Amino acid sequence: MSGADRDHHLLSVDEMYAADAAAIASGVPGIQLMESAGRAVADDIRIHYTPRSTVVLCGPGNNGGDGFVVARLLEAAGWPVQVALLGDRAKLAGDAALAAAAWPHQVLDLAPEVVADADLVVDAVFGAGLTRAVDGIARQTLEAVAASGARVVAIDIPSGVDGNTGAVLGFAVQSDRCVTFLRKKAGHCLLPGRAHCGDLRVADIGITDRVIESIRPMTWENHPDLWKNAMRWPGSESHKYTRGFAIVVSGGPETTGAPRLAARAALRAGAGVVSVACPPDALRVLAASLTAVMTRVIHDVEDLQTLASDRRCNASLIGPGNGVGDITQRNTLALLKLEKPCVIDADALSVFGDTPNDLFAALNRDCVLTPHDGEFARVFGALPGSRLDRARAAAAISGAVVLLKGGDTVVASPDGRATITTNAPPDLATAGAGDVLAGIVLGLLAQRIPAFEAASAAAWLHADAARRFGPGLIAEDLSDLLPQSLRYVRDQIS
């Protein structure tokens, strides 16, 4: 495990509990961890805010214990602080009881009126382990916080956000800042939870990297550190075929836009040669609009298989603009029969909606499926759990890498590894952006980058290119911005 892996790990709630337990078993007292957590939050507040009327809302568990520490430290620094508790102070147990005992002042009952005059609210009601909907007086108080206009700092995660799934359980406040500990949780990165966190800081509370290694997490926040060393950069001996030969399958003349977007993206991503394989009636349209991308006419599935069988061909993409019909299904199975890396997107996924097992039986671990939510549901049905859970289950079912597109794109491998992409701007919600993403995956696969790393890299590069453009983005802009994103990644390699 590299240091970069550790830095970008995402923990499940159970893994965080396991890390706490392992640290305590190694001799670190639980109250010491709580004191460290509270100090990290208090320090963050003092860095970003001046003293002001502050109310710390505490729950009955360890998150509330962290809140008592924050209140004590802020008051010691001269801040005007009140504490309100959900439940009975006398019923607090363990480290939370110890932290509460060190608060020498009155503890108010949690209620909407306690935040009426607050300029800053510290949300320590519920942590990442919440599993039921927020209701009753807790919900009423959090709703009052949202209506108050006060600044909000959340401890661990905004109350009401599920730490594993990012789902909002009943109600959650929009925090301005959030301080979590050791590592982010998946719920900090998955939507809608990510949108509730505000500026997120991860604080060190004294749990060692060795503890993380013992837990062996399998989820990461997508970042170049995870895959930059798998990237291929041309050298002095490179030529177009050593850089990779990729094929994009096109449909008829009415739907050539999608394969053109994908083919250009594959070239920009680094493939040395890209050919669009098209039926005869689409040749004129494609040839008139493509320059560096070549065109090859295919009359039937045998022609496609012959083209893709070329020993120089490294990877193929099928689906964008292909149509949902028998031809697309036959072409997809013909490509997969060659057992080369293949990107299955759009129509090439939907066409197997009634016969998904036919697709799964033909796939291999070098293939990448790139569905949006609708296509995912057609092929995999209503799998339970979060987007992370569903993508991971789909990868295990299909035996291929699954890139589930969205504002929180998840890439999952059959071996259980997964990344969550957090750098995608809303500007990516534009027609054709998915075709460009599929093309980037293709271009990286053609360079012999492993499927999981290629898909994760493509998702990050696609988002980074969009971020560089900003408002007004259309799909055609993305490929021309890829060189800047690629240069950034290359420059990070020491």
Backbone hydrogen bonds, N-H to C=O, Kabsch-Sander energy under -0.5 kcal/mol:
donor,donor_aa,acceptor,acceptor_aa,energy
6,R,2,S,-1.8
7,D,3,G,-2.4
8,H,4,A,-1.5
9,H,5,D,-0.5
9,H,6,R,-1.0
10,L,219,T,-2.9
11,L,184,K,-2.6
16,M,12,S,-2.1
17,Y,13,V,-2.4
18,A,14,D,-2.5
19,A,15,E,-2.1
20,D,16,M,-2.4
21,A,17,Y,-2.7
22,A,18,A,-2.6
23,A,19,A,-2.3
24,I,20,D,-2.4
25,A,21,A,-2.7
26,S,22,A,-1.5
27,G,24,I,-1.5
28,V,23,A,-2.1
32,Q,29,P,-0.6
33,L,29,P,-1.6
34,M,30,G,-2.2
35,E,31,I,-2.6
36,S,32,Q,-2.4
37,A,33,L,-2.4
38,G,34,M,-2.7
39,R,35,E,-2.4
40,A,36,S,-2.1
41,V,37,A,-1.9
42,A,38,G,-2.7
43,D,39,R,-2.9
44,D,40,A,-1.9
45,I,41,V,-2.5
46,R,42,A,-2.4
47,I,43,D,-1.8
48,H,44,D,-1.8
49,Y,45,I,-2.1
54,T,80,P,-2.5
55,V,120,L,-2.3
56,V,82,Q,-2.9
57,L,55,V,-0.6
57,L,122,V,-2.8
58,C,56,V,-0.6
58,C,84,A,-3.3
59,G,124,A,-2.2
65,G,61,G,-1.5
66,D,62,N,-2.3
67,G,63,N,-1.6
68,F,64,G,-1.9
69,V,65,G,-1.7
70,V,66,D,-2.2
71,A,67,G,-2.6
72,R,68,F,-2.3
73,L,69,V,-2.4
74,L,70,V,-2.6
75,E,71,A,-2.4
76,A,72,R,-2.0
77,A,73,L,-1.0
78,G,75,E,-1.8
79,W,74,L,-2.4
81,V,79,W,-0.7
82,Q,54,T,-2.1
83,V,106,Q,-0.5
84,A,56,V,-2.5
85,L,108,L,-2.9
86,L,58,C,-2.4
87,G,85,L,-0.9
91,K,88,D,-1.5
92,L,89,R,-1.4
96,A,93,A,-0.9
97,A,93,A,-0.9
98,L,94,G,-1.6
99,A,95,D,-2.5
100,A,96,A,-2.3
101,A,97,A,-2.2
102,A,98,L,-1.0
103,W,100,A,-1.6
108,L,83,V,-3.0
108,L,106,Q,-0.5
110,L,85,L,-2.3
114,V,111,A,-1.5
115,V,112,P,-1.4
116,A,113,E,-1.4
118,A,115,V,-1.2
119,D,53,S,-2.4
120,L,53,S,-1.9
121,V,151,R,-3.1
122,V,55,V,-2.6
123,D,121,V,-0.7
123,D,153,V,-2.6
124,A,57,L,-2.4
124,A,122,V,-1.0
130,L,127,G,-1.4
134,V,169,L,-2.7
138,A,135,D,-0.9
139,R,135,D,-1.3
140,Q,136,G,-2.3
141,T,137,I,-2.3
142,L,138,A,-2.4
143,E,139,R,-2.7
144,A,140,Q,-1.7
145,V,141,T,-2.1
146,A,142,L,-2.2
147,A,143,E,-1.7
148,S,144,A,-1.0
148,S,145,V,-0.8
149,G,145,V,-0.7
151,R,119,D,-2.4
153,V,121,V,-2.5
154,A,152,V,-0.5
154,A,177,R,-2.8
155,I,123,D,-2.6
156,D,154,A,-0.6
156,D,179,V,-3.6
157,I,155,I,-2.2
161,V,158,P,-2.1
162,D,160,G,-0.5
162,D,167,A,-2.9
163,G,128,A,-2.1
166,G,162,D,-2.5
169,L,160,G,-3.7
169,L,167,A,-0.6
170,G,168,V,-1.2
171,F,169,L,-1.6
173,V,159,S,-0.7
175,S,173,V,-0.8
175,S,196,H,-2.6
176,D,152,V,-2.5
177,R,152,V,-1.8
178,C,199,D,-2.5
179,V,154,A,-2.4
180,T,178,C,-0.5
180,T,201,R,-2.7
182,L,203,A,-2.6
183,R,181,F,-2.5
184,K,9,H,-0.5
186,A,11,L,-1.1
187,G,163,G,-3.2
188,H,185,K,-1.6
189,C,185,K,-0.5
189,C,186,A,-1.7
190,L,186,A,-2.2
193,G,166,G,-1.4
194,R,190,L,-2.3
195,A,192,P,-1.0
196,H,192,P,-0.7
196,H,193,G,-1.6
197,C,193,G,-0.6
197,C,194,R,-1.1
199,D,176,D,-2.5
200,L,198,G,-0.6
201,R,178,C,-2.8
203,A,180,T,-3.0
203,A,201,R,-0.6
205,I,203,A,-0.5
208,T,206,G,-0.5
211,V,208,T,-0.9
212,I,208,T,-1.0
213,E,209,D,-2.5
214,S,210,R,-1.8
215,I,211,V,-1.2
215,I,212,I,-0.6
216,R,212,I,-1.7
219,T,10,L,-0.5
220,W,418,A,-2.2
221,E,8,H,-2.7
222,N,220,W,-0.5
222,N,420,I,-2.8
226,L,223,H,-2.1
227,W,223,H,-0.5
227,W,224,P,-1.0
228,K,224,P,-2.7
230,A,227,W,-1.6
231,M,227,W,-0.6
231,M,228,K,-1.0
238,S,235,G,-1.7
243,R,239,H,-1.5
244,G,241,Y,-0.7
245,F,312,R,-0.6
246,A,244,G,-0.5
246,A,273,V,-2.9
247,I,315,A,-1.8
248,V,275,S,-2.7
249,V,317,L,-2.6
250,S,277,A,-3.2
255,T,252,G,-1.6
256,T,253,P,-0.7
260,R,256,T,-1.9
261,L,257,G,-2.3
262,A,258,A,-2.3
263,A,259,P,-2.6
264,R,260,R,-2.3
265,A,261,L,-1.9
266,A,262,A,-2.2
267,L,263,A,-1.8
268,R,264,R,-2.5
269,A,265,A,-2.1
270,G,267,L,-1.6
271,A,266,A,-2.0
272,G,244,G,-1.1
273,V,244,G,-2.3
275,S,246,A,-2.4
276,V,294,M,-2.8
277,A,248,V,-2.7
277,A,275,S,-0.6
278,C,276,V,-0.6
278,C,296,R,-2.5
282,A,279,P,-1.8
283,L,279,P,-0.6
283,L,280,P,-1.1
286,L,282,A,-2.3
287,A,283,L,-3.2
288,A,284,R,-1.6
289,S,285,V,-0.6
289,S,286,L,-1.3
290,L,286,L,-1.6
294,M,274,V,-2.4
296,R,276,V,-2.7
298,I,278,C,-3.0
304,L,300,D,-1.7
305,Q,301,V,-2.5
306,T,302,E,-2.2
307,L,303,D,-2.4
308,A,304,L,-2.7
309,S,305,Q,-1.3
310,D,306,T,-0.5
310,D,307,L,-1.3
313,C,310,D,-2.0
314,N,245,F,-2.8
315,A,245,F,-1.3
316,S,341,P,-1.4
317,L,247,I,-2.3
318,I,343,V,-2.3
322,N,319,G,-2.1
325,G,323,G,-1.1
329,Q,325,G,-1.9
330,R,326,D,-2.8
331,N,327,I,-2.8
332,T,328,T,-2.3
333,L,329,Q,-2.2
334,A,330,R,-2.1
335,L,331,N,-2.2
336,L,332,T,-2.4
337,K,333,L,-1.6
338,L,334,A,-0.6
338,L,335,L,-1.2
339,E,336,L,-1.7
340,K,335,L,-0.6
343,V,316,S,-2.8
344,I,342,C,-0.5
344,I,368,V,-2.6
345,D,318,I,-2.3
345,D,343,V,-0.6
347,D,319,G,-0.9
348,A,345,D,-2.0
349,L,346,A,-1.8
350,S,346,A,-2.2
351,V,347,D,-2.2
352,F,349,L,-1.8
353,G,350,S,-2.0
358,D,355,T,-1.3
359,L,355,T,-0.9
360,F,356,P,-2.6
361,A,357,N,-2.2
362,A,358,D,-0.7
362,A,359,L,-1.0
363,L,359,L,-1.1
363,L,360,F,-0.6
367,C,364,N,-2.0
368,V,342,C,-2.4
369,L,401,V,-3.0
370,T,344,I,-2.2
376,F,372,H,-2.7
377,A,373,D,-2.3
378,R,374,G,-1.8
379,V,375,E,-1.8
380,F,376,F,-3.3
381,G,377,A,-1.6
383,L,381,G,-1.5
390,R,386,S,-2.9
391,A,387,R,-2.6
392,R,388,L,-2.3
393,A,389,D,-2.4
394,A,390,R,-2.6
395,A,391,A,-2.2
396,A,392,R,-1.8
397,I,393,A,-2.4
398,S,394,A,-2.7
399,G,395,A,-2.1
401,V,367,C,-2.2
402,V,412,A,-2.6
403,L,369,L,-3.4
404,L,402,V,-0.7
404,L,410,V,-2.9
405,K,371,P,-2.6
405,K,403,L,-0.9
409,T,406,G,-1.1
410,V,404,L,-1.8
411,V,419,T,-2.3
412,A,402,V,-2.7
413,S,417,R,-2.7
416,G,413,S,-2.2
418,A,218,M,-1.9
419,T,411,V,-2.3
420,I,220,W,-2.0
421,T,409,T,-2.9
428,L,425,P,-1.8
429,A,426,P,-2.1
430,T,428,L,-2.5
433,A,430,T,-1.9
436,V,432,G,-1.7
437,L,433,A,-2.1
438,A,434,G,-2.3
439,G,435,D,-1.9
440,I,436,V,-2.2
441,V,437,L,-2.3
442,L,438,A,-2.2
443,G,439,G,-2.7
444,L,440,I,-2.0
445,L,441,V,-2.6
446,A,442,L,-2.6
447,Q,443,G,-0.6
447,Q,444,L,-0.7
448,R,445,L,-2.2
449,I,444,L,-1.6
454,A,450,P,-3.1
455,A,451,A,-2.7
456,S,452,F,-2.2
457,A,453,E,-2.8
458,A,454,A,-2.5
459,A,455,A,-2.2
460,W,456,S,-2.0
461,L,457,A,-3.0
462,H,458,A,-2.6
463,A,459,A,-1.8
464,D,460,W,-2.7
465,A,461,L,-2.6
466,A,462,H,-1.7
467,R,463,A,-2.3
468,R,464,D,-2.0
469,F,465,A,-1.1
470,G,466,A,-2.7
473,L,470,G,-1.1
475,A,431,A,-0.7
477,D,474,I,-2.0
478,L,474,I,-0.6
478,L,475,A,-1.2
479,S,475,A,-0.6
480,D,476,E,-0.5
481,L,477,D,-0.8
481,L,478,L,-1.1
482,L,478,L,-0.9
482,L,479,S,-0.6
484,Q,481,L,-0.7
485,S,481,L,-1.4
486,L,482,L,-3.0
487,R,483,P,-2.4
488,Y,484,Q,-1.9
489,V,485,S,-1.9
490,R,486,L,-2.8
491,D,487,R,-2.3
492,Q,488,Y,-0.6
492,Q,489,V,-1.3
493,I,490,R,-1.4
494,S,492,Q,-0.6
